Amino acid sequence: MAAAFGTVFMPEMAITWFDGSDWSVPEMVSSDSITLHPGAHVLHYSSTCFEGLKAFRHTDGSVNIFRMDRNIARLSQSSRLLGLPALDDATVAQMIKDTVARFADEVPAPPGSLYIRPTHFGTEPAIGKAAVPSVTSCFYVLASPVGDYFAGGDKALRLLLEDQGMRCAPHMGMIKSGGNYASALQPIMRARDSVQADQVLFCPGGDVQETGAANFLLIDGNEIITKALDESFLHGVTRESILTLAKDLGMQVSEREITVDELLQRAAKPGCEAALSGTAAVLAPVGTFIYQGKEHAVGHGGVGETTRKLRQALNAIQWGQAEDTHGWLTRV
């Protein structure tokens, strides 16, 4: 049986420490080598953010990282919004490339990849700083070889529409912070137990936003509808990539507010589709909405053709099977 996604790690990682004035010279160390003071800021006040991106092996033997610049920019933004010490984007990029280069021979062939997890967190031992950011921090780049996300089959997901609670504090949504995922855990667990949902689509006050771990897209014929960017949800790199490819294919992209009522009304159409976008799956199809005790099929309730077409279009670029016209790949 294959290992669960993200549970196998490369034996070494790139790491650097900020002591309050300077960053240490990045080095490769054992992946289980971090030592923290038990009073470290991150352990008490969740001063942590991370990214998820992938490197792919092409048929010519080269290894290519997908949209590294966008992930680095978002990591720097998350760090700034959490009050963490500023990262140097060039250093981060070099650490990512060095990590991938170190394990280039072990990057799986498509549909597998090397999942890359850059992580930044506050290390200052100070339990009296609940309202003050950490002045010291650690940044590392962890790598995990992963297989086919859909190895168990491409099945349509069940989403519980939650219009009372929200995934996280509204001003925190655009930060890729561990605390946001923690705050969504209980609603997701309850949804799995109570209605056998795979995920929760958070729609506070009827405003359709995102799920606990992915952006949400509604596909109605030739139109993709998704919430316009604001602080309340994550500005997904995969989301942005899919929308770009949709425009390339002549689709209409509508970034705007969408209510639960409109969502259910459109979902009832035979040709309607819905999908979740994220680094791991690219696009995961949604077949059922669960709202106020009732189940609503999305279109025919299965995997949508447009969802599959858009996923294949993005995979083709990532895997080197289509021209990278947008300059998204960084060759290592």
TORKOL-4160 file (C-alpha; in steps of 0.2 Angstrom, whole numbers, padded with zeros to 4 digits, m for minus):
332
<pt num="1" X="0000" Y="0000" Z="0000"/>
<pt num="2" X="0007" Y="0017" Z="m0005"/>
<pt num="3" X="0011" Y="0029" Z="0009"/>
<pt num="4" X="m0001" Y="0043" Z="0013"/>
<pt num="5" X="0001" Y="0060" Z="0004"/>
<pt num="6" X="0014" Y="0070" Z="0013"/>
<pt num="7" X="0020" Y="0057" Z="0025"/>
<pt num="8" X="0037" Y="0053" Z="0017"/>
<pt num="9" X="0051" Y="0065" Z="0018"/>
<pt num="10" X="0068" Y="0068" Z="0011"/>
<pt num="11" X="0082" Y="0065" Z="0024"/>
<pt num="12" X="0089" Y="0083" Z="0023"/>
<pt num="13" X="0082" Y="0100" Z="0022"/>
<pt num="14" X="0088" Y="0118" Z="0020"/>
<pt num="15" X="0087" Y="0129" Z="0035"/>
<pt num="16" X="0092" Y="0146" Z="0041"/>
<pt num="17" X="0089" Y="0155" Z="0058"/>
<pt num="18" X="0086" Y="0174" Z="0062"/>
<pt num="19" X="0094" Y="0179" Z="0078"/>
<pt num="20" X="0086" Y="0196" Z="0079"/>
<pt num="21" X="0098" Y="0205" Z="0068"/>
<pt num="22" X="0105" Y="0193" Z="0055"/>
<pt num="23" X="0100" Y="0177" Z="0046"/>
<pt num="24" X="0112" Y="0163" Z="0047"/>
<pt num="25" X="0121" Y="0156" Z="0032"/>
<pt num="26" X="0108" Y="0143" Z="0025"/>
<pt num="27" X="0114" Y="0125" Z="0027"/>
<pt num="28" X="0107" Y="0107" Z="0023"/>
<pt num="29" X="0104" Y="0098" Z="0039"/>
<pt num="30" X="0095" Y="0082" Z="0044"/>
<pt num="31" X="0076" Y="0084" Z="0042"/>
<pt num="32" X="0073" Y="0079" Z="0060"/>
<pt num="33" X="0086" Y="0091" Z="0068"/>
<pt num="34" X="0076" Y="0106" Z="0074"/>
<pt num="35" X="0077" Y="0110" Z="0093"/>
<pt num="36" X="0066" Y="0122" Z="0100"/>
<pt num="37" X="0064" Y="0130" Z="0117"/>
<pt num="38" X="0047" Y="0125" Z="0125"/>
<pt num="39" X="0043" Y="0144" Z="0127"/>
<pt num="40" X="0046" Y="0147" Z="0108"/>
<pt num="41" X="0033" Y="0160" Z="0101"/>
<pt num="42" X="0026" Y="0148" Z="0088"/>
<pt num="43" X="0021" Y="0135" Z="0101"/>
<pt num="44" X="0011" Y="0147" Z="0111"/>
<pt num="45" X="0005" Y="0160" Z="0099"/>
<pt num="46" X="0005" Y="0151" Z="0082"/>
<pt num="47" X="0017" Y="0163" Z="0073"/>
<pt num="48" X="0019" Y="0152" Z="0058"/>
<pt num="49" X="0016" Y="0152" Z="0040"/>
<pt num="50" X="0021" Y="0140" Z="0025"/>
<pt num="51" X="0019" Y="0137" Z="0007"/>
<pt num="52" X="0016" Y="0121" Z="m0004"/>
<pt num="53" X="0023" Y="0120" Z="m0021"/>
<pt num="54" X="0029" Y="0106" Z="m0032"/>
<pt num="55" X="0044" Y="0101" Z="m0043"/>
<pt num="56" X="0041" Y="0089" Z="m0058"/>
<pt num="57" X="0052" Y="0077" Z="m0068"/>
<pt num="58" X="0050" Y="0080" Z="m0087"/>
<pt num="59" X="0054" Y="0067" Z="m0100"/>
<pt num="60" X="0071" Y="0075" Z="m0105"/>
<pt num="61" X="0076" Y="0071" Z="m0087"/>
<pt num="62" X="0075" Y="0089" Z="m0081"/>
<pt num="63" X="0067" Y="0094" Z="m0065"/>
<pt num="64" X="0056" Y="0110" Z="m0065"/>
<pt num="65" X="0048" Y="0119" Z="m0051"/>
<pt num="66" X="0030" Y="0126" Z="m0054"/>
<pt num="67" X="0027" Y="0145" Z="m0050"/>
<pt num="68" X="0040" Y="0146" Z="m0037"/>
<pt num="69" X="0040" Y="0165" Z="m0038"/>
<pt num="70" X="0021" Y="0167" Z="m0033"/>
<pt num="71" X="0023" Y="0155" Z="m0019"/>
<pt num="72" X="0038" Y="0165" Z="m0012"/>
<pt num="73" X="0029" Y="0181" Z="m0014"/>
<pt num="74" X="0014" Y="0174" Z="m0004"/>
<pt num="75" X="0026" Y="0167" Z="0009"/>
<pt num="76" X="0034" Y="0185" Z="0011"/>
<pt num="77" X="0017" Y="0192" Z="0013"/>
<pt num="78" X="0011" Y="0180" Z="0026"/>
<pt num="79" X="0027" Y="0183" Z="0036"/>
<pt num="80" X="0025" Y="0201" Z="0035"/>
<pt num="81" X="0006" Y="0200" Z="0041"/>
<pt num="82" X="0011" Y="0189" Z="0055"/>
<pt num="83" X="0025" Y="0201" Z="0061"/>
<pt num="84" X="0039" Y="0188" Z="0058"/>
<pt num="85" X="0056" Y="0194" Z="0052"/>
<pt num="86" X="0057" Y="0199" Z="0034"/>
<pt num="87" X="0063" Y="0185" Z="0022"/>
<pt num="88" X="0075" Y="0188" Z="0008"/>
<pt num="89" X="0066" Y="0182" Z="m0008"/>
<pt num="90" X="0082" Y="0178" Z="m0017"/>
<pt num="91" X="0088" Y="0167" Z="m0002"/>
<pt num="92" X="0072" Y="0158" Z="m0001"/>
<pt num="93" X="0072" Y="0154" Z="m0020"/>
<pt num="94" X="0090" Y="0148" Z="m0019"/>
<pt num="95" X="0086" Y="0137" Z="m0004"/>
<pt num="96" X="0071" Y="0129" Z="m0013"/>
<pt num="97" X="0082" Y="0126" Z="m0029"/>
<pt num="98" X="0096" Y="0119" Z="m0018"/>
<pt num="99" X="0084" Y="0107" Z="m0009"/>
<pt num="100" X="0076" Y="0101" Z="m0026"/>
<pt num="101" X="0094" Y="0099" Z="m0034"/>
<pt num="102" X="0100" Y="0089" Z="m0019"/>
<pt num="103" X="0086" Y="0076" Z="m0022"/>
<pt num="104" X="0083" Y="0078" Z="m0041"/>
<pt num="105" X="0087" Y="0060" Z="m0044"/>
<pt num="106" X="0072" Y="0055" Z="m0032"/>
<pt num="107" X="0059" Y="0067" Z="m0040"/>
<pt num="108" X="0045" Y="0055" Z="m0045"/>
<pt num="109" X="0039" Y="0054" Z="m0063"/>
<pt num="110" X="0022" Y="0061" Z="m0067"/>
<pt num="111" X="0009" Y="0060" Z="m0060"/>
<pt num="112" X="0020" Y="0060" Z="m0045"/>
<pt num="113" X="0030" Y="0075" Z="m0040"/>
<pt num="114" X="0041" Y="0082" Z="m0026"/>
<pt num="115" X="0031" Y="0092" Z="m0014"/>
<pt num="116" X="0040" Y="0107" Z="m0007"/>
<pt num="117" X="0035" Y="0114" Z="0010"/>
<pt num="118" X="0044" Y="0131" Z="0014"/>
<pt num="119" X="0040" Y="0135" Z="0032"/>
<pt num="120" X="0044" Y="0151" Z="0043"/>
<pt num="121" X="0040" Y="0152" Z="0062"/>
<pt num="122" X="0044" Y="0162" Z="0077"/>
<pt num="123" X="0057" Y="0155" Z="0089"/>
<pt num="124" X="0059" Y="0168" Z="0103"/>
<pt num="125" X="0057" Y="0160" Z="0120"/>
<pt num="126" X="0044" Y="0172" Z="0127"/>
<pt num="127" X="0027" Y="0167" Z="0134"/>
<pt num="128" X="0023" Y="0185" Z="0139"/>
<pt num="129" X="0022" Y="0191" Z="0121"/>
<pt num="130" X="0004" Y="0186" Z="0116"/>
<pt num="131" X="0002" Y="0203" Z="0108"/>
<pt num="132" X="0020" Y="0206" Z="0102"/>
<pt num="133" X="0028" Y="0197" Z="0087"/>
<pt num="134" X="0043" Y="0186" Z="0089"/>
<pt num="135" X="0060" Y="0195" Z="0085"/>
<pt num="136" X="0069" Y="0178" Z="0081"/>
<pt num="137" X="0063" Y="0165" Z="0069"/>
<pt num="138" X="0068" Y="0150" Z="0059"/>
<pt num="139" X="0065" Y="0146" Z="0040"/>
<pt num="140" X="0067" Y="0129" Z="0032"/>
<pt num="141" X="0063" Y="0120" Z="0016"/>
<pt num="142" X="0056" Y="0102" Z="0018"/>
<pt num="143" X="0053" Y="0091" Z="0003"/>
<pt num="144" X="0041" Y="0076" Z="0001"/>
<pt num="145" X="0040" Y="0064" Z="m0014"/>
<pt num="146" X="0022" Y="0061" Z="m0018"/>
<pt num="147" X="0013" Y="0050" Z="m0030"/>
<pt num="148" X="m0003" Y="0052" Z="m0039"/>
<pt num="149" X="m0016" Y="0061" Z="m0029"/>
<pt num="150" X="m0030" Y="0052" Z="m0038"/>
<pt num="151" X="m0022" Y="0035" Z="m0036"/>
<pt num="152" X="m0038" Y="0029" Z="m0027"/>
<pt num="153" X="m0049" Y="0035" Z="m0041"/>
<pt num="154" X="m0056" Y="0052" Z="m0047"/>
<pt num="155" X="m0072" Y="0054" Z="m0037"/>
<pt num="156" X="m0083" Y="0068" Z="m0034"/>
<pt num="157" X="m0083" Y="0076" Z="m0017"/>
<pt num="158" X="m0097" Y="0080" Z="m0005"/>
<pt num="159" X="m0097" Y="0097" Z="0003"/>
<pt num="160" X="m0106" Y="0104" Z="0018"/>
<pt num="161" X="m0111" Y="0122" Z="0015"/>
<pt num="162" X="m0108" Y="0131" Z="0032"/>
<pt num="163" X="m0117" Y="0148" Z="0032"/>
<pt num="164" X="m0115" Y="0152" Z="0051"/>
<pt num="165" X="m0097" Y="0150" Z="0055"/>
<pt num="166" X="m0081" Y="0155" Z="0045"/>
<pt num="167" X="m0065" Y="0146" Z="0042"/>
<pt num="168" X="m0054" Y="0159" Z="0051"/>
<pt num="169" X="m0054" Y="0177" Z="0057"/>
<pt num="170" X="m0058" Y="0188" Z="0041"/>
<pt num="171" X="m0042" Y="0198" Z="0041"/>
<pt num="172" X="m0032" Y="0181" Z="0043"/>
<pt num="173" X="m0039" Y="0172" Z="0027"/>
<pt num="174" X="m0026" Y="0178" Z="0015"/>
<pt num="175" X="m0012" Y="0172" Z="0027"/>
<pt num="176" X="m0006" Y="0154" Z="0024"/>
<pt num="177" X="m0004" Y="0151" Z="0043"/>
<pt num="178" X="m0006" Y="0135" Z="0052"/>
<pt num="179" X="m0019" Y="0143" Z="0064"/>
<pt num="180" X="m0031" Y="0145" Z="0050"/>
<pt num="181" X="m0031" Y="0126" Z="0046"/>
<pt num="182" X="m0033" Y="0122" Z="0065"/>
<pt num="183" X="m0048" Y="0133" Z="0066"/>
<pt num="184" X="m0057" Y="0124" Z="0052"/>
<pt num="185" X="m0053" Y="0107" Z="0060"/>
<pt num="186" X="m0068" Y="0105" Z="0071"/>
<pt num="187" X="m0081" Y="0110" Z="0058"/>
<pt num="188" X="m0073" Y="0098" Z="0046"/>
<pt num="189" X="m0073" Y="0084" Z="0058"/>
<pt num="190" X="m0091" Y="0087" Z="0063"/>
<pt num="191" X="m0096" Y="0087" Z="0045"/>
<pt num="192" X="m0088" Y="0070" Z="0042"/>
<pt num="193" X="m0096" Y="0063" Z="0056"/>
<pt num="194" X="m0114" Y="0070" Z="0054"/>
<pt num="195" X="m0117" Y="0070" Z="0035"/>
<pt num="196" X="m0101" Y="0060" Z="0028"/>
<pt num="197" X="m0095" Y="0076" Z="0020"/>
<pt num="198" X="m0077" Y="0077" Z="0013"/>
<pt num="199" X="m0075" Y="0095" Z="0016"/>
<pt num="200" X="m0084" Y="0111" Z="0022"/>
<pt num="201" X="m0087" Y="0125" Z="0011"/>
<pt num="202" X="m0087" Y="0141" Z="0022"/>
<pt num="203" X="m0101" Y="0153" Z="0017"/>
<pt num="204" X="m0103" Y="0165" Z="0032"/>
<pt num="205" X="m0119" Y="0175" Z="0030"/>
<pt num="206" X="m0122" Y="0166" Z="0014"/>
<pt num="207" X="m0106" Y="0173" Z="0006"/>
<pt num="208" X="m0097" Y="0158" Z="m0003"/>
<pt num="209" X="m0079" Y="0158" Z="0001"/>
<pt num="210" X="m0067" Y="0143" Z="0002"/>
<pt num="211" X="m0066" Y="0126" Z="0010"/>
<pt num="212" X="m0055" Y="0121" Z="0025"/>
<pt num="213" X="m0040" Y="0118" Z="0013"/>
<pt num="214" X="m0044" Y="0124" Z="m0004"/>
<pt num="215" X="m0051" Y="0137" Z="m0015"/>
<pt num="216" X="m0069" Y="0135" Z="m0023"/>
<pt num="217" X="m0074" Y="0136" Z="m0041"/>
<pt num="218" X="m0091" Y="0135" Z="m0049"/>
<pt num="219" X="m0091" Y="0130" Z="m0067"/>
<pt num="220" X="m0108" Y="0134" Z="m0076"/>
<pt num="221" X="m0106" Y="0130" Z="m0095"/>
<pt num="222" X="m0092" Y="0142" Z="m0102"/>
<pt num="223" X="m0091" Y="0152" Z="m0086"/>
<pt num="224" X="m0081" Y="0150" Z="m0070"/>
<pt num="225" X="m0087" Y="0159" Z="m0055"/>
<pt num="226" X="m0076" Y="0162" Z="m0040"/>
<pt num="227" X="m0075" Y="0174" Z="m0025"/>
<pt num="228" X="m0065" Y="0190" Z="m0029"/>
<pt num="229" X="m0049" Y="0192" Z="m0020"/>
<pt num="230" X="m0050" Y="0200" Z="m0003"/>
<pt num="231" X="m0042" Y="0197" Z="0015"/>
<pt num="232" X="m0055" Y="0184" Z="0020"/>
<pt num="233" X="m0048" Y="0169" Z="0010"/>
<pt num="234" X="m0032" Y="0162" Z="0003"/>
<pt num="235" X="m0026" Y="0169" Z="m0014"/>
<pt num="236" X="m0022" Y="0152" Z="m0021"/>
<pt num="237" X="m0008" Y="0150" Z="m0034"/>
<pt num="238" X="m0017" Y="0135" Z="m0042"/>
<pt num="239" X="m0033" Y="0145" Z="m0042"/>
<pt num="240" X="m0024" Y="0159" Z="m0052"/>
<pt num="241" X="m0016" Y="0147" Z="m0064"/>
<pt num="242" X="m0033" Y="0138" Z="m0068"/>
<pt num="243" X="m0042" Y="0155" Z="m0071"/>
<pt num="244" X="m0028" Y="0160" Z="m0082"/>
<pt num="245" X="m0029" Y="0144" Z="m0092"/>
<pt num="246" X="m0048" Y="0145" Z="m0093"/>
<pt num="247" X="m0046" Y="0162" Z="m0101"/>
<pt num="248" X="m0034" Y="0155" Z="m0113"/>
<pt num="249" X="m0047" Y="0142" Z="m0118"/>
<pt num="250" X="m0060" Y="0156" Z="m0121"/>
<pt num="251" X="m0070" Y="0154" Z="m0105"/>
<pt num="252" X="m0078" Y="0168" Z="m0096"/>
<pt num="253" X="m0070" Y="0171" Z="m0079"/>
<pt num="254" X="m0081" Y="0180" Z="m0066"/>
<pt num="255" X="m0072" Y="0185" Z="m0050"/>
<pt num="256" X="m0087" Y="0191" Z="m0039"/>
<pt num="257" X="m0097" Y="0188" Z="m0024"/>
<pt num="258" X="m0109" Y="0173" Z="m0025"/>
<pt num="259" X="m0122" Y="0168" Z="m0013"/>
<pt num="260" X="m0128" Y="0151" Z="m0007"/>
<pt num="261" X="m0144" Y="0154" Z="m0015"/>
<pt num="262" X="m0136" Y="0157" Z="m0032"/>
<pt num="263" X="m0124" Y="0143" Z="m0029"/>
<pt num="264" X="m0138" Y="0130" Z="m0027"/>
<pt num="265" X="m0149" Y="0137" Z="m0041"/>
<pt num="266" X="m0134" Y="0135" Z="m0053"/>
<pt num="267" X="m0129" Y="0118" Z="m0047"/>
<pt num="268" X="m0146" Y="0112" Z="m0051"/>
<pt num="269" X="m0142" Y="0114" Z="m0070"/>
<pt num="270" X="m0138" Y="0098" Z="m0079"/>
<pt num="271" X="m0121" Y="0104" Z="m0085"/>
<pt num="272" X="m0115" Y="0113" Z="m0070"/>
<pt num="273" X="m0099" Y="0108" Z="m0061"/>
<pt num="274" X="m0089" Y="0113" Z="m0045"/>
<pt num="275" X="m0071" Y="0110" Z="m0040"/>
<pt num="276" X="m0059" Y="0113" Z="m0027"/>
<pt num="277" X="m0042" Y="0120" Z="m0032"/>
<pt num="278" X="m0025" Y="0117" Z="m0023"/>
<pt num="279" X="m0007" Y="0112" Z="m0025"/>
<pt num="280" X="m0010" Y="0093" Z="m0020"/>
<pt num="281" X="m0025" Y="0089" Z="m0032"/>
<pt num="282" X="m0025" Y="0104" Z="m0044"/>
<pt num="283" X="m0043" Y="0102" Z="m0047"/>
<pt num="284" X="m0054" Y="0090" Z="m0036"/>
<pt num="285" X="m0072" Y="0088" Z="m0043"/>
<pt num="286" X="m0087" Y="0092" Z="m0032"/>
<pt num="287" X="m0103" Y="0082" Z="m0034"/>
<pt num="288" X="m0114" Y="0085" Z="m0020"/>
<pt num="289" X="m0118" Y="0100" Z="m0009"/>
<pt num="290" X="m0126" Y="0097" Z="0008"/>
<pt num="291" X="m0136" Y="0112" Z="0015"/>
<pt num="292" X="m0148" Y="0112" Z="0030"/>
<pt num="293" X="m0151" Y="0094" Z="0030"/>
<pt num="294" X="m0154" Y="0092" Z="0011"/>
<pt num="295" X="m0142" Y="0085" Z="m0003"/>
<pt num="296" X="m0141" Y="0094" Z="m0019"/>
<pt num="297" X="m0132" Y="0086" Z="m0034"/>
<pt num="298" X="m0120" Y="0097" Z="m0044"/>
<pt num="299" X="m0125" Y="0095" Z="m0062"/>
<pt num="300" X="m0125" Y="0076" Z="m0064"/>
<pt num="301" X="m0117" Y="0073" Z="m0048"/>
<pt num="302" X="m0101" Y="0066" Z="m0055"/>
<pt num="303" X="m0084" Y="0071" Z="m0061"/>
<pt num="304" X="m0086" Y="0086" Z="m0074"/>
<pt num="305" X="m0079" Y="0086" Z="m0091"/>
<pt num="306" X="m0073" Y="0104" Z="m0089"/>
<pt num="307" X="m0065" Y="0101" Z="m0072"/>
<pt num="308" X="m0055" Y="0087" Z="m0080"/>
<pt num="309" X="m0050" Y="0097" Z="m0095"/>
<pt num="310" X="m0044" Y="0111" Z="m0085"/>
<pt num="311" X="m0034" Y="0100" Z="m0073"/>
<pt num="312" X="m0026" Y="0091" Z="m0088"/>
<pt num="313" X="m0022" Y="0108" Z="m0096"/>
<pt num="314" X="m0012" Y="0113" Z="m0080"/>
<pt num="315" X="m0004" Y="0095" Z="m0078"/>
<pt num="316" X="0002" Y="0096" Z="m0096"/>
<pt num="317" X="0012" Y="0112" Z="m0092"/>
<pt num="318" X="0018" Y="0105" Z="m0076"/>
<pt num="319" X="0024" Y="0089" Z="m0084"/>
<pt num="320" X="0032" Y="0097" Z="m0099"/>
<pt num="321" X="0019" Y="0090" Z="m0111"/>
<pt num="322" X="0013" Y="0107" Z="m0116"/>
<pt num="323" X="0022" Y="0124" Z="m0120"/>
<pt num="324" X="0025" Y="0135" Z="m0104"/>
<pt num="325" X="0018" Y="0150" Z="m0112"/>
<pt num="326" X="0016" Y="0160" Z="m0096"/>
<pt num="327" X="0034" Y="0156" Z="m0089"/>
<pt num="328" X="0028" Y="0146" Z="m0074"/>
<pt num="329" X="0042" Y="0134" Z="m0073"/>
<pt num="330" X="0059" Y="0136" Z="m0065"/>
<pt num="331" X="0072" Y="0123" Z="m0071"/>
<pt num="332" X="0083" Y="0117" Z="m0058"/>
